[in-house]
Each structure stands twice: as C-alpha cells, then as structure tokens.
Amino acid sequence: MSRNSKLISENLREEIAKELGVYDQVKKDGGSWANVPSKTCGNIVTKAIEIANRSVEK
C-alpha cells in the first residue's frame, strides 16, 4: 500500500471500485490493488474528488 493510501478511506475506495467494476478483482486478489490498472486507479481518485467537491458545495 502506498504512503498516501489514507487519503481516501478504504470504504470509499471499495464503493467506487464496485461502481467501476474492479472490486471483484481486488477481492479475488486478497485485497491487493496491484492488478488494477493505473488508469482505473486514476478514475477512482477522480470520482473521489468529485464526491468530495459535491459534499463541500452542500
């Protein structure tokens, strides 16, 4: 796990991964994100930022 892994909560990361259809792969790999493509990880971060922006706007 990277040193910045705490920036996004594990629950939020899992929720977004489910939306993007990659959570089953992570679960199958024992919770390892090593086989998730970097583009998908970037999409997870983008989605998390969108969620954070919406919560700030409220």
C-alpha positions as a Markdown table, in Angstrom:
| # | Residue | x | y | z |
|---|---|---|---|---|
| 1 | Met | 0.0 | 0.0 | 0.0 |
| 2 | Ser | 1.4 | 3.4 | -0.9 |
| 3 | Arg | 2.2 | 6.0 | 1.7 |
| 4 | Asn | -0.8 | 8.1 | 0.5 |
| 5 | Ser | -3.3 | 5.3 | 0.8 |
| 6 | Lys | -5.0 | 7.0 | 3.8 |
| 7 | Leu | -6.1 | 10.0 | 1.6 |
| 8 | Ile | -9.2 | 8.0 | 0.5 |
| 9 | Ser | -10.9 | 5.9 | 3.1 |
| 10 | Glu | -11.0 | 2.2 | 2.4 |
| 11 | Asn | -14.8 | 2.2 | 2.3 |
| 12 | Leu | -15.0 | 5.0 | -0.2 |
| 13 | Arg | -12.3 | 3.3 | -2.4 |
| 14 | Glu | -14.2 | 0.0 | -2.3 |
| 15 | Glu | -17.5 | 1.7 | -3.1 |
| 16 | Ile | -16.0 | 3.5 | -6.1 |
| 17 | Ala | -14.2 | 0.3 | -7.2 |
| 18 | Lys | -17.6 | -1.5 | -7.2 |
| 19 | Glu | -19.1 | 1.2 | -9.3 |
| 20 | Leu | -16.2 | 0.9 | -11.8 |
| 21 | Gly | -16.5 | -2.9 | -11.8 |
| 22 | Val | -13.0 | -3.7 | -10.5 |
| 23 | Tyr | -13.8 | -4.5 | -6.9 |
| 24 | Asp | -14.3 | -8.2 | -7.7 |
| 25 | Gln | -10.7 | -8.4 | -9.0 |
| 26 | Val | -9.3 | -6.7 | -5.8 |
| 27 | Lys | -11.3 | -9.1 | -3.6 |
| 28 | Lys | -10.2 | -12.1 | -5.6 |
| 29 | Asp | -6.6 | -10.9 | -5.2 |
| 30 | Gly | -7.0 | -10.8 | -1.4 |
| 31 | Gly | -7.4 | -7.1 | -1.2 |
| 32 | Ser | -4.4 | -6.3 | -3.3 |
| 33 | Trp | -4.7 | -3.4 | -5.7 |
| 34 | Ala | -1.6 | -4.5 | -7.6 |
| 35 | Asn | -3.5 | -5.9 | -10.6 |
| 36 | Val | -5.8 | -2.8 | -11.0 |
| 37 | Pro | -4.6 | -0.7 | -14.0 |
| 38 | Ser | -3.2 | 2.7 | -13.2 |
| 39 | Lys | -5.9 | 4.3 | -15.4 |
| 40 | Thr | -8.6 | 2.7 | -13.2 |
| 41 | Cys | -6.9 | 3.9 | -10.1 |
| 42 | Gly | -6.8 | 7.4 | -11.6 |
| 43 | Asn | -10.6 | 7.1 | -12.3 |
| 44 | Ile | -11.1 | 6.1 | -8.6 |
| 45 | Val | -9.2 | 9.2 | -7.5 |
| 46 | Thr | -11.2 | 11.4 | -10.0 |
| 47 | Lys | -14.5 | 10.0 | -8.7 |
| 48 | Ala | -13.4 | 10.6 | -5.1 |
| 49 | Ile | -12.6 | 14.2 | -5.8 |
| 50 | Glu | -16.0 | 14.7 | -7.5 |
| 51 | Ile | -17.7 | 13.2 | -4.4 |
| 52 | Ala | -15.6 | 15.5 | -2.1 |
| 53 | Asn | -16.4 | 18.6 | -4.2 |
| 54 | Arg | -20.1 | 17.8 | -4.0 |
| 55 | Ser | -20.0 | 17.4 | -0.2 |
| 56 | Val | -18.2 | 20.8 | 0.1 |
| 57 | Glu | -20.7 | 22.5 | -2.1 |
| 58 | Lys | -23.6 | 21.4 | 0.2 |
